[in-house]
């Protein structure tokens, strides 16, 4: 069964500092990987996704993530954090087309990001 | 193009009552997923539906929970005889493909059982 681990429950950074949120997954085949962001009381917004091809993917709001198959990781990065980035971030893995789980997503526990001015 | 719509946004029910949560997918999407987010936990898959069919309900509790996606109208998640442990945020997502495409999430319905 697929699984996702986000080792950091809570991260605090200063505005303008760089950010890296960790995500490790367990999946037998080539995964589809996603990062979503959730602001308090809101739904989830897709930041970026990896399906295939270039292992460094660019997303919205200046975020990027790198797929490393050898490390089973898909870490999210941003070079300079803004106060508006404070939210909870979820990494998710979905099964590739043709699999048996019909694309349902398995989410990590989430990482809460606090940004200090 | 409207996004995924969910209503109500907030729902309060007393123990033993029924809760009905509605989800209208994005235009052109025929695949609907329901997820539950319990306090202090991530999102957990509940059920995957296409029009008039339940495809995968492996994440649904065995009792009191049911889901449908009729030919016309929104998808409905129904919880009978609610208990305090059902208090959570319930999110609906839709996609254009079953696997291999991103899922777009609605704003969620926050259910509180008193």
Interface residues (C-beta under 8 A of the other chain):
Chain A: X32 X34 X36 X41 X42 X43 X44 X45 X46 X49 X51 X90 X94 X95 X96 X97 X98 X99 X101 X102 X103 X104 X105 X106 X107 X108 X109 X110
Chain B: X4 X31 X33 X35 X41 X42 X43 X44 X45 X48 X55 X56 X59 X91 X93 X95 X97 X98 X99 X100 X101 X102 X103 X104 X105 X106 X107 X108 X110
